[in-house]
């Protein structure tokens, strides 16, 4: 495929020119960096042609600065607003796989890419699946295959006529949101800045039912009246990636099959993906027994992340647990191991990077939705799953724990446990004063070896005070540095203070 067509040079240049942007960040994932210089050259040529048409080629108009952005601060599927701020960018052009999460400060244009696919083979598999199962089919796909959806529709119609199949077979295709996005600071108008292509402004929900309108990962669809997702088989076109994992979790009550375009084959065994849901439920049960929670900030650009962080802190405090907030780009086991006091981490991130496989981590990592289930008193998991944290903003917990509440049964410990209340008198105290009192108490316990905390610590200070290793042991009676001791001298084969073999014999 031609580079100009693959990277949509004409549409990108039109977005830059019509928006009067003069400092443009071009965000490339690692696998597309090899084409970055060619894309920059093609964009410059196209922008110059626009200026020629308007007769401003030799005017005083400011030249457009194009800056290649690589090695994103967080996940490459999101707009890197932190990196863009370093170059004072007016907008960002995002290339490759994306989650289409709403931005906070910068307008953006998305180039999804155009992955190759056998249109006829894909249409035949959709038809065979519909004839075999006899179900209604909902076709979802990775955004890199959006360019071929219309061709698949036409090929499916031809295959249906050729096979003389029942014309009443119902196959619905999702549509793609507009590649143009403007920042959304108002949480109530997130969808207004995420308008679908064609000017549609329905109030779609992110992967959550709202009547018969659905939206997930840049796709949106409208089911016929009276029908729900359980009435459809989901036919996914694309690889087994984070976008597909979101579909499996969000619509776990539906039958799902996957078409792999790279191998032109159907994948119907999704037992491995189904196990993900079971593991997420296990992590929720582990989080219920946690004492110290780390709120892990995994984005500084997705709209509403500050509100979600605050909401998580209030939720954790209401559950009688201690919360610590930390900002970290691309978490890994080594990074999180630096915080051994945390029993569990709540990862506030976009939907396609929130699911961390924390089997190798010292402590599990859960999503805000799972935290809402774990730390809300009386909550029960019905099987529904929410990936986008924007759908959880301002969601009230089921109940607030208090000391008079009955003991809770822990499935992991196999017994009843009582959740302690760390917020004793905190509501009446100033936040800084409460922190001083907690630190002073921990230091007193640290100084008194007979009063070290037994059992689980309730805060980071208590955790470190209860550790068996307290650091270097300085003599209390002599705080001065110890005198210098001379070490060995000579060679390793025979130091000067060692006896020779002759002397030994």
C-alpha positions as CSV (number, residue, x, y, z in Angstrom):
1,X,0.0,0.0,0.0
2,X,1.2,3.5,-0.9
3,X,2.6,5.4,2.1
4,X,0.4,8.5,1.4
5,X,-2.7,6.3,1.5
6,X,-1.6,4.2,4.4
7,X,-0.8,7.1,6.7
8,X,-3.6,9.3,5.3
9,X,-1.3,12.2,4.5
10,X,-4.0,14.2,2.8
11,X,-6.5,14.0,5.7
12,X,-3.8,14.7,8.3
13,X,-2.5,17.7,6.5
14,X,-6.0,19.1,6.0
15,X,-6.6,18.7,9.8
16,X,-3.4,20.6,10.6
17,X,-4.0,23.3,8.0
18,X,-7.7,23.9,8.8
19,X,-7.0,24.0,12.5
20,X,-4.2,26.5,12.1
21,X,-1.8,24.3,14.1
22,X,1.9,25.3,14.0
23,X,3.5,23.0,16.4
24,X,2.4,19.4,15.7
25,X,3.4,16.3,17.6
26,X,3.5,13.1,15.6
27,X,3.2,10.2,18.0
28,X,4.5,6.9,16.6
29,X,4.5,3.5,18.3
30,X,7.8,1.6,18.2
31,X,6.8,-0.6,15.3
32,X,6.1,2.4,13.0
33,X,9.1,4.6,13.8
34,X,10.8,3.3,10.7
35,X,8.4,5.3,8.6
36,X,8.5,8.5,10.6
37,X,10.9,10.4,8.4
38,X,9.0,9.5,5.3
39,X,5.7,10.6,6.9
40,X,7.2,13.9,7.9
41,X,8.5,14.6,4.4
42,X,5.2,13.7,2.9
43,X,3.3,15.9,5.3
44,X,5.6,18.9,4.6
45,X,5.0,18.5,0.9
46,X,1.3,18.3,1.3
47,X,1.2,21.4,3.6
48,X,3.2,23.4,1.1
49,X,0.8,22.5,-1.6
50,X,-2.1,23.9,0.5
51,X,-0.1,27.1,0.9
52,X,0.4,27.3,-2.8
53,X,-3.3,27.0,-3.5
54,X,-4.0,29.8,-1.1
55,X,-1.2,32.0,-2.5
56,X,0.7,32.2,0.9
57,X,3.8,30.3,-0.1
58,X,6.0,33.4,0.0
59,X,4.0,35.3,2.6
60,X,4.8,35.9,6.3
61,X,2.8,32.8,7.4
62,X,4.6,30.8,10.1
63,X,6.0,27.5,9.1
64,X,4.5,24.4,10.7
65,X,6.8,22.5,13.0
66,X,6.5,18.7,12.9
67,X,8.0,16.8,15.9
68,X,8.3,13.1,16.0
69,X,7.3,11.7,19.5
70,X,8.5,8.2,20.5
71,X,8.9,6.3,23.7
72,X,5.6,7.4,25.2
73,X,5.4,8.1,28.9
74,X,2.5,5.7,29.4
75,X,0.7,3.3,27.0
76,X,1.3,4.0,23.3
77,X,-2.5,3.6,22.7
78,X,-3.2,6.9,24.5
79,X,-2.3,10.5,23.5
80,X,0.9,11.3,25.2
81,X,0.0,14.8,26.5
82,X,3.1,14.8,28.8
83,X,5.4,14.3,25.9
84,X,3.5,16.8,23.8
85,X,3.9,19.5,26.5
86,X,7.7,19.2,26.3
87,X,7.5,20.6,22.7
88,X,4.6,23.0,23.4
89,X,2.5,21.1,20.8
90,X,-0.8,22.6,19.6
91,X,-2.1,19.2,18.6
92,X,-1.1,15.5,18.3
93,X,-1.3,13.2,15.4
94,X,-1.6,9.6,16.7
95,X,-0.5,6.7,14.5
96,X,-1.3,3.0,15.0
97,X,-3.3,1.1,17.5
98,X,-5.4,3.3,19.8
99,X,-8.0,3.1,22.6
100,X,-9.5,6.5,21.6
101,X,-9.6,7.7,25.2
102,X,-10.7,11.3,25.5
103,X,-7.9,13.9,25.9
104,X,-7.7,16.6,28.5
105,X,-5.9,19.5,27.0
106,X,-5.0,18.8,23.3
107,X,-6.9,18.2,20.1
108,X,-5.9,15.0,18.3
109,X,-6.2,13.3,15.0
110,X,-6.0,9.5,14.8
111,X,-4.5,7.5,11.9
112,X,-5.7,4.0,12.6
113,X,-3.6,2.3,9.9
114,X,-4.8,-0.1,7.2
115,X,-3.9,-3.7,7.9
116,X,-4.3,-6.2,5.1
117,X,-7.2,-8.7,5.2
118,X,-8.7,-11.2,2.8
119,X,-12.1,-9.6,2.4
120,X,-13.8,-12.5,0.6
121,X,-12.5,-15.1,3.1
122,X,-13.6,-13.0,6.0
123,X,-17.1,-12.5,4.5
124,X,-17.5,-16.3,3.9
125,X,-16.5,-17.0,7.6
126,X,-19.2,-14.6,8.8
127,X,-21.8,-16.2,6.6
128,X,-20.8,-19.7,7.6
129,X,-20.9,-18.8,11.3
130,X,-24.3,-17.3,10.9
131,X,-25.7,-20.3,9.0
132,X,-24.1,-22.8,11.5
133,X,-25.2,-21.2,14.7
134,X,-28.4,-19.6,13.5
135,X,-27.8,-16.6,15.7
136,X,-27.8,-12.9,15.0
137,X,-24.2,-11.7,14.3
138,X,-22.6,-8.5,15.6
139,X,-19.3,-7.8,13.8
140,X,-16.7,-5.9,15.9
141,X,-13.2,-5.3,14.7
142,X,-9.9,-3.7,15.4
143,X,-9.6,-0.1,14.2
144,X,-6.8,-1.1,11.8
145,X,-9.4,-3.0,9.8
146,X,-12.0,-0.2,9.7
147,X,-10.9,0.7,6.1
148,X,-12.2,-2.7,4.8
149,X,-15.5,-2.9,6.6
150,X,-17.5,-1.6,3.6
151,X,-15.8,-4.1,1.3
152,X,-16.7,-6.9,3.8
153,X,-20.3,-5.8,3.8
154,X,-20.5,-6.0,0.0
155,X,-18.7,-9.3,-0.1
156,X,-21.1,-10.7,2.5
157,X,-24.1,-9.6,0.4
158,X,-22.6,-11.3,-2.7
159,X,-21.8,-14.5,-0.7
160,X,-25.3,-14.6,0.7
161,X,-26.9,-14.3,-2.7
162,X,-24.5,-16.9,-4.2
163,X,-25.4,-19.4,-1.4
164,X,-29.1,-18.7,-1.7
165,X,-29.2,-18.3,2.0
166,X,-32.1,-17.0,4.1
167,X,-32.3,-13.3,3.4
168,X,-33.5,-12.8,6.9
169,X,-30.1,-13.6,8.4
170,X,-29.2,-10.6,10.6
171,X,-25.6,-9.4,10.6
172,X,-24.9,-6.0,12.2
173,X,-21.6,-4.1,11.8
174,X,-20.3,-1.6,14.3
175,X,-19.3,1.9,13.0
176,X,-16.2,3.8,13.8
177,X,-15.9,7.1,15.8
178,X,-14.5,10.1,14.1
179,X,-10.7,10.3,14.0
180,X,-10.8,13.9,15.1
181,X,-11.0,14.5,18.9
182,X,-11.1,17.7,20.9
183,X,-10.2,17.9,24.6
184,X,-12.9,17.2,27.1
185,X,-12.7,18.9,30.5
186,X,-16.4,18.5,31.4
187,X,-17.1,15.0,32.5
188,X,-20.8,15.3,31.6
189,X,-19.8,16.0,28.0
190,X,-17.2,13.3,27.3
191,X,-19.3,11.9,24.5
192,X,-19.7,15.3,22.9
193,X,-16.0,15.4,22.3
194,X,-16.0,11.8,21.1
195,X,-18.5,12.2,18.3
196,X,-19.0,9.3,15.9
197,X,-18.3,9.9,12.2
198,X,-21.1,11.5,10.3
199,X,-22.1,14.0,13.0
200,X,-24.0,11.5,15.2
201,X,-24.3,12.9,18.7
202,X,-26.2,10.1,20.5
203,X,-25.3,9.6,24.2
204,X,-23.5,6.4,23.8
205,X,-21.9,4.6,26.8
206,X,-18.4,3.2,26.9
207,X,-19.2,-0.6,26.7
208,X,-22.2,-0.2,28.9
209,X,-25.8,-0.6,27.9
210,X,-27.8,2.6,27.5
211,X,-31.1,1.4,26.0
212,X,-29.9,-0.3,22.8
213,X,-26.9,1.9,22.2
214,X,-23.4,0.7,22.9
215,X,-19.9,2.0,22.5
216,X,-16.5,0.3,23.1
217,X,-12.9,1.2,22.1
218,X,-13.8,3.6,19.3
219,X,-16.7,1.5,18.0
220,X,-20.4,2.2,18.4
221,X,-23.5,0.4,17.4
222,X,-27.2,0.6,17.8
223,X,-29.2,-2.6,18.3
224,X,-32.8,-2.9,17.0
225,X,-35.6,-2.2,19.5
226,X,-36.2,-4.7,22.2
227,X,-32.9,-6.6,21.6
228,X,-29.9,-6.8,23.9
229,X,-26.3,-8.0,23.5
230,X,-27.2,-11.5,24.8
231,X,-29.3,-12.0,21.6
232,X,-26.2,-11.6,19.4
233,X,-23.0,-13.6,18.8
234,X,-20.0,-11.3,18.7
235,X,-17.8,-11.8,15.7
236,X,-14.4,-10.1,16.3
237,X,-12.1,-9.3,13.4
238,X,-8.5,-8.8,14.5
239,X,-5.7,-10.2,16.6
240,X,-5.9,-11.4,20.2
241,X,-4.8,-8.1,21.8
242,X,-6.0,-5.7,24.6
243,X,-8.9,-4.5,22.5
244,X,-10.2,-8.0,22.1
245,X,-9.7,-8.7,25.8
246,X,-11.9,-5.7,26.6
247,X,-14.6,-7.1,24.4
248,X,-14.4,-10.6,26.1
249,X,-14.6,-9.1,29.6
250,X,-17.3,-6.4,28.9
251,X,-19.6,-8.7,26.9
252,X,-18.8,-11.9,28.8
253,X,-22.4,-13.1,28.7
254,X,-22.3,-13.3,24.8
255,X,-21.0,-16.0,22.7
256,X,-17.8,-14.7,21.0
257,X,-15.7,-16.0,18.1
258,X,-12.6,-14.4,16.5
259,X,-11.4,-14.2,12.9
260,X,-7.6,-14.0,12.6
261,X,-6.9,-12.0,9.4
262,X,-3.2,-12.8,9.5
263,X,-3.9,-16.6,9.2
264,X,-7.3,-16.4,7.6
265,X,-8.9,-18.7,10.1
266,X,-11.5,-18.8,12.8
267,X,-10.7,-19.1,16.5
268,X,-13.6,-20.4,18.5
269,X,-11.9,-21.8,21.6
270,X,-11.7,-18.8,23.9
271,X,-11.3,-20.7,27.2
272,X,-8.0,-18.9,27.9
273,X,-9.7,-15.5,27.6
274,X,-12.6,-16.7,29.7
275,X,-10.1,-17.6,32.5
276,X,-9.3,-13.9,32.7
277,X,-12.7,-13.2,34.2
278,X,-12.2,-15.9,36.8
279,X,-8.8,-14.5,37.8
280,X,-10.2,-10.9,38.0
281,X,-12.8,-12.2,40.5
282,X,-10.0,-13.8,42.5
283,X,-8.1,-10.5,42.6
284,X,-11.3,-8.8,43.9
285,X,-11.4,-11.3,46.8
286,X,-7.7,-10.6,47.5
287,X,-8.3,-6.9,47.5
288,X,-11.0,-7.3,50.2
289,X,-8.4,-8.6,52.6
290,X,-5.8,-5.8,51.8
291,X,-4.9,-3.3,54.5
292,X,-2.7,-0.8,52.5
293,X,-3.7,0.2,49.0
294,X,-1.6,1.9,46.4
295,X,-3.5,4.1,43.9
296,X,-1.3,3.8,40.8
297,X,-1.7,6.6,38.4
298,X,-1.2,5.2,34.9
299,X,-2.2,8.3,32.8
300,X,-1.9,12.0,32.9
301,X,-4.0,12.7,29.8
302,X,-7.2,10.7,29.8
303,X,-10.1,12.9,30.6
304,X,-11.4,12.5,34.2
305,X,-8.4,10.7,35.7
306,X,-8.1,13.2,38.5
307,X,-11.7,12.7,39.5
308,X,-11.2,8.9,39.5
309,X,-8.1,9.2,41.7
310,X,-10.0,11.3,44.2
311,X,-12.9,8.9,44.1
312,X,-10.7,5.9,44.7
313,X,-9.0,7.6,47.7
314,X,-12.4,8.4,49.2
315,X,-13.6,4.8,48.6
316,X,-10.5,3.3,50.2
317,X,-10.7,5.6,53.2
318,X,-14.4,4.8,53.7
319,X,-13.5,1.1,53.8
320,X,-11.2,1.7,56.7
321,X,-8.0,1.2,54.7
322,X,-4.9,3.3,54.0
323,X,-4.2,4.7,50.5
324,X,-1.0,6.0,49.0
325,X,-1.0,7.6,45.6
326,X,2.0,7.1,43.2
327,X,2.6,8.1,39.6
328,X,4.4,5.6,37.5
329,X,5.0,5.2,33.8
330,X,4.6,1.6,32.4
331,X,4.6,-0.4,35.7
332,X,6.6,-3.6,35.9
333,X,7.3,-6.1,38.8
334,X,10.6,-4.4,39.7
335,X,9.1,-0.9,40.0
336,X,6.2,-2.0,42.2
337,X,8.4,-4.2,44.3
338,X,9.8,-0.9,45.7
339,X,6.6,-0.5,47.6
340,X,6.3,-3.8,49.6
341,X,4.0,-2.2,52.1
342,X,1.1,-2.1,49.6
343,X,-1.1,-5.2,49.6
344,X,-2.8,-4.3,46.4
345,X,-2.6,-1.6,43.7
346,X,-5.5,0.1,42.0
347,X,-4.4,1.1,38.4
348,X,-6.1,4.2,37.1
349,X,-5.5,4.0,33.3
350,X,-7.2,3.7,30.0
351,X,-9.3,0.6,29.3
352,X,-6.7,-1.1,27.1
353,X,-3.8,-0.8,29.5
354,X,-5.7,-1.3,32.8
355,X,-5.6,-5.1,32.7
356,X,-2.1,-6.0,34.0
357,X,-1.2,-9.6,34.3
358,X,0.1,-9.3,37.8
359,X,1.1,-13.0,38.4
360,X,4.7,-12.0,38.6
361,X,4.1,-9.0,40.8
362,X,4.6,-8.9,44.5
363,X,1.1,-7.6,44.9
364,X,-1.9,-7.8,42.6
365,X,-3.0,-4.9,40.4
366,X,-6.7,-4.3,40.0
367,X,-8.9,-1.9,38.0
368,X,-11.1,0.9,39.5
369,X,-14.2,-1.2,38.8
370,X,-12.7,-4.1,40.8
371,X,-11.8,-1.7,43.6
372,X,-15.4,-0.5,43.7
373,X,-16.5,-4.1,44.2
374,X,-13.9,-4.9,46.7
375,X,-14.1,-1.8,48.9
376,X,-17.9,-1.2,48.8
377,X,-19.7,-2.9,51.7
378,X,-22.4,-5.3,50.6
379,X,-21.4,-5.3,46.9
380,X,-21.9,-8.4,44.9
381,X,-20.5,-9.2,41.4
382,X,-23.3,-9.9,39.0
383,X,-20.9,-10.8,36.2
384,X,-21.1,-7.4,34.5
385,X,-17.7,-5.8,33.9
386,X,-16.8,-2.1,33.2
387,X,-13.5,-1.2,31.6
388,X,-13.7,2.5,31.1
389,X,-13.2,4.4,34.4
390,X,-15.2,7.3,33.1
391,X,-18.4,5.2,33.5
392,X,-17.6,4.9,37.2
393,X,-17.0,8.5,38.0
394,X,-19.4,9.8,40.7
395,X,-20.6,6.2,41.2
396,X,-21.6,5.9,44.9
397,X,-20.4,2.8,46.8
398,X,-23.0,0.4,48.0
399,X,-22.3,1.1,51.6
400,X,-19.8,2.6,54.0
401,X,-18.0,0.4,56.5
402,X,-18.1,1.2,60.2
403,X,-16.8,-0.4,63.3
404,X,-20.3,-1.6,64.4
405,X,-20.6,-3.6,61.2
406,X,-20.6,-7.4,61.4
407,X,-17.5,-9.4,60.6
408,X,-16.9,-10.3,56.9
409,X,-16.2,-13.8,55.7
410,X,-12.9,-14.0,53.8
411,X,-12.9,-16.7,51.1
412,X,-9.1,-16.7,51.0
413,X,-8.5,-17.0,54.7
414,X,-11.5,-19.3,55.2
415,X,-12.8,-17.5,58.3
416,X,-14.6,-14.4,59.4
417,X,-12.5,-11.2,59.7
418,X,-13.2,-7.7,61.0
419,X,-12.1,-4.8,58.9
420,X,-10.4,-2.2,61.1
421,X,-11.2,1.5,60.8
422,X,-8.1,3.5,60.2
423,X,-10.0,6.8,60.1
424,X,-10.5,7.1,63.8
425,X,-11.0,10.8,64.5
426,X,-9.5,11.7,61.1
427,X,-12.7,13.4,60.0
428,X,-12.4,15.8,63.0
429,X,-8.7,16.4,62.5
430,X,-6.8,18.3,59.9
431,X,-5.2,16.1,57.3
432,X,-1.7,17.3,58.0
433,X,-2.2,16.9,61.8
434,X,-3.5,13.3,61.3
435,X,-0.4,12.5,59.3
436,X,1.9,13.9,62.0
437,X,0.1,11.9,64.7
438,X,0.4,8.7,62.7
439,X,4.1,9.2,62.0
440,X,4.8,10.0,65.7
441,X,3.0,6.8,66.7
442,X,5.0,4.8,64.3
443,X,8.3,6.3,65.5
444,X,7.4,5.5,69.1
445,X,6.9,1.9,68.1
446,X,10.1,1.9,66.2
447,X,12.1,3.1,69.2
448,X,10.6,0.6,71.6
449,X,11.7,-2.9,70.6
450,X,9.2,-4.4,72.9
451,X,6.3,-2.7,71.2
452,X,6.8,-3.7,67.6
453,X,3.6,-4.2,65.8
454,X,2.3,-7.8,65.7
455,X,0.3,-8.9,62.7
456,X,-0.5,-6.9,59.6
457,X,0.5,-3.3,59.5
458,X,-2.2,-0.6,58.9
459,X,0.0,2.0,57.3
460,X,3.3,2.4,55.5
461,X,5.0,3.8,58.6
462,X,3.8,0.8,60.7
463,X,4.9,-1.6,58.1
464,X,8.5,-0.3,58.1
465,X,8.5,-0.1,61.9
466,X,7.5,-3.8,62.1
467,X,10.3,-5.0,59.8
468,X,12.9,-7.3,61.4
469,X,15.7,-5.4,59.7
470,X,15.9,-1.8,60.9
471,X,19.0,-0.6,59.2
472,X,22.6,-0.2,60.5
473,X,22.8,-0.6,64.3
474,X,24.5,2.5,65.7
475,X,25.8,2.3,69.3
476,X,23.5,4.5,71.4
477,X,26.3,5.4,73.9
478,X,28.7,6.6,71.1
479,X,27.0,8.3,68.2
480,X,30.3,9.2,66.6
481,X,31.7,7.3,63.6
482,X,33.7,4.2,64.5
483,X,37.5,4.3,64.3
484,X,39.2,3.2,61.1
485,X,40.2,-0.5,60.9
486,X,43.0,-1.5,58.6
487,X,42.1,-4.3,56.2
488,X,44.3,-7.0,54.7
489,X,47.2,-6.1,52.5
490,X,49.0,-8.0,49.8
491,X,47.9,-10.4,47.1
492,X,44.9,-12.7,47.4
493,X,47.2,-15.7,46.8
494,X,48.9,-14.9,50.1
495,X,48.1,-11.9,52.3
496,X,50.9,-10.5,54.5
497,X,49.2,-11.6,57.7
498,X,48.8,-15.2,56.5
499,X,51.4,-17.8,57.4
500,X,53.3,-19.4,54.5
501,X,53.3,-23.1,53.9
502,X,56.9,-23.4,55.2
503,X,56.0,-21.8,58.5
504,X,53.0,-24.1,58.8
505,X,55.1,-27.2,58.2
